[in-house]
Amino acid sequence: MLSPLARKRLIRGAEVVPTLLIIAFVLFPLLWMALTSFKNPVDLASTRLLFQPTLDNYRQIFSAPVSLGGRVWISALVSFLTVAITVPLGAAAAYVLSRHQFRGRETLFLVILVTQFVPAVVVAIPFFTLFRGLNIIDTPIALVIVYLSFTLPYAIWMLRGFFDALPVEVEEAAAIDGCNEVQTLRYVTLPLVMPGVLVSAVFAFISAWNEFFFALILTRQEAVTLPVGILTITGVRGPMWEQLSAAGMIVLVPILIMSLFIRKYFVQGITVGAVK
């Protein structure tokens, strides 16, 4: 018979070991990509963890003919513009849908959510035709408009859950103190739903930063983003895995940094915002 202490340790081990295995399974590809980004071509086929590291791969992807520096700038510009438009518009729309009663409110909200289930390939040709007529193909504006079509509905859904969970009495107290509706939203309501705002902003940034399909279709040369620019990393021996890994780290690092800063808000944003 096992003692209570031994039984407790056995149960804890049964919980910890699977968790560690899952973490290792998830992190191993990222670790391998990070190591490969510092390898010389002669070390690519080696499974050794100890090798002579080099920064040449990072220098080469920012030099001709790859020149990913401009692609990073375009991706950052499009991502920040998407966030800058998604958050205020999503917050305003979610606030109206939560606090104001009008005919067709729930139908409108349902239509907004349904747009999330439309496959990207279905709307790609209409977007391309529209933007070609407007002469904005291969511009950041076209990408921002497309990205708003899926970041904005998500922000509205997320933030409406937060507004619904917030007691109306808080805003009524602000109105008694002399605040109008805009002041109440800015100084009282939004600070209280900041976890949802941060989650919506991070989702919008990551969606725009990682997006590949529309960027491939709607860009040619001037507005090529980082994910599409990575396609140019090829050589006489085919895919340049060491340079591809370096480019992958460039894509990954901003997401990891943002995740570290907002991790304490993310779970709250998912759980509180999704359930009233």
Secondary structure, 3 states (H helix, E strand, C coil): CCCHHHHHHHHHHHHHHHHHHHHHHHHHHHHHHHHHCCCCHHHCCCCCCCCCCCCHHHHHHCCCCCCCHHHHHHHHHHHHHHHHHHHHHHHHHHHHHHHCCCCCHHHHHHHHHHHHHCCHHHHHHHHHHHHHHHCCCCCHHHHHHHHHHHHHHHHHHHHHHHHHHCCHHHHHHHHHCCCCHHHHHHHHHHHHCHHHHHHHHHHHHHHHHHCCHHHHHHCCCCCCCHHHHHHHCEECCEECHHHHHHHHHHHHHHHHHHHHHHHHHHHHHHHHHHCC
